[in-house]
Amino acid sequence: MTSAPPLYLQIQQHLLEKIQGGTWQPHHQIPPEEQLARDFGVSRMTANKAIRDLVQKGYLKRQPGLGTFVTDRKAESSLVEVYNIADEVRFRGHHYSNHVLVCEAIEADDEVALRLGVRLGSRVFQTLLVHLEDDTPIQLENRYVNPRWVPNYLTSDFSLHTPNEVLVAACPITDVEHTVEAVLVDQQTADWLAIDTATPCLSMVRRTWSGEQLISYARLLHPGDRYKLRSSVHRQAS
């Protein structure tokens, strides 16, 4: 006979159903500990643990003197570091997956040749993937790779390893260049991201080097209502 889960987990499940089901939207104030303790017939300490765990997992945020609120759990990525998107999604406690739309060798056009530092018409590798968090698209990654530095790129199993993982394994990243702007996308891109063409997106152009070698050029598109970018700079005291 299966035993019932601990009482604090029952409270957590109740709160998560409200959050993930959309009943409680971001910034909604949840019932106070005292009320949850009464509703579930538990001690305030048990209710506190349920809330505290969800705060640590990023679902809730305490505001001293005001209460506890549902957070805006947009996917978040660093503007400074290059992290593996699959690891970011799993760190948030969610399921990562992707759809590979393109995986082929092409001839570099003007833009790709300029961005990747190769001759016009040179053979380069292209992958186009949609990255998903809990089956919701959060990023469209259009990447071009210099085959001289990652010759086995196209034979990689991207269901097991993201392009970032493949590149880092072949050529450890030493330098990164980012350019970010707000854009609207065409209908095909909107379909891939499961959004409307009127939805603003964040477009990040990223180039990565390994030592003196320019390895990759990628354009990363994120639906603006599902993603945010973060930058953190540490300054030495003068």
Secondary structure, 3 states (H helix, E strand, C coil): CCCCCCHHHHHHHHHHHHHHCCCCCCCCECCCHHHHHHHHCCCHHHHHHHHHHHHHCCCEEEECCCEEEECCCCEEEECCCCCCHHHHHHHCCCCEEEEEEEEEEEECCHHHHHHHCCCCCCEEEEEEEEEEECCEEEEEEEEEECCCCCCCHHHCCCCCCCHHHHHHHHCCCCEEEEEEEEECCCHHHHHHHCCCCCCCEEEEEEEEEECCEEEEEEEEEEECCCEEEECCCCCCCC
